[in-house]
């Protein structure tokens, strides 16, 4: 039978070109490894340089070792919950731009520091790159927002936050009389304060001001000073999702004030120990002693996976309901969201729950996401969880869309390879 399409050049020549390309590439090279500091053994940098190349791989997997960075330990339990390898893990493949790829090829194409795939609580695939190991604690960036949300749900269930419709200033007296103080906990969870907080990642925006204040930069003021300076509204509160890290910073302050404990203690007692974490985690702490709830939680790849499993089981670990089931559904189920927050309404693709990104699929599927390719994907009905830690070059909003597109294709391929659903 004739091929449907004739090759544009002889097969032998094509094979020769492929072979030459393979010979030209460094053996075992990982994407952009020189830029990312391999020749310097992946340095950590300092409090002033940890965010930049060539320090990203080193610092983003060991932020507690960076000189000048303040952190607070989230203690693990005496015994970790099991996370066994699958006896016969199926091969994972995906299609991107109409070309088929394997999981190994994804790792050769993208700047992933760690990748973990779970099916029904078993490890289907686990990979570490750029010299990272299984005890590395990877920074979450905005995946921390979802962790903060889970703590809010537990504080509410315990009656420490009386109502999600309470204004933040009921708990955070330093915000009394400010627009953020008047915003309710539920509105903050949905990022729907209506306040104009700029987040362009260009060094001149409000998130940069908040970050500098949190780091104690001279002349930056305190984080609360920055929060109180946000006074302009683009929309009435509660009506529209507009991404703003300040809203999660306020939630962290609500948690500390309402419970009388710091967020590291809460995370250990309410998540890490019940979940059966394998490693201590840690939060970065701002200059005012408050954990940076909007982007600075750090944990090992497997423990990110355990957190994904807790969510896949609707807040349960074994027989213990760790996070209230109703809260988990309110946070992650598109069917429970107001119309403006549903998938393809809140954004052209994702919906937004209580600090979780909601995917436009028939089966409830959601994600925790960070600005440089950090992700935990969860589809409870299929028992599939995927954790990806990355060092993508640019932050969200200034990023080449290609890594996002291929990550989405990989996740869909994981679901298809492991019996999940991608139907929309």
Secondary structure, DSSP 4 states (H G I P E B T S, - for coil): ---SS--SS-HHHHHHHHHHHHHHSPTT--TTTTTTTGGGTS---BTTTTTSTTSHHHHTT-GGGSBT--EEEEPPPSSPPP-PBPTTPPP-EEEETTEEEEHHHHHHHS-EEEEEEEETTEEEEEEE-TT--TT--EE-TTHHHHHHHHHHHHHHHTTSS--TTSBGGGT-GGGTTSHHHHSBHHHHHTT---B-----SSSSSHHHHHHHHHTT-TT---HHHHHHH---BSS-TTS-----HHHHHHHHHHHHHHHSS-HHHHHIIIIIHHHT-SS-EEEEB-TTS-B-TTT-EEE-HHHHHHHHHHHHTTTEETTEE-S-HHHHHHHH-GGGS-GGGSTTTSSSS-EE-SS-EE-S-SS-EEEEE-TTS-EEEEEGGGTEEEEEEE--SS-TTSS-HHHHHHHHHHHHHHHHHTT-----
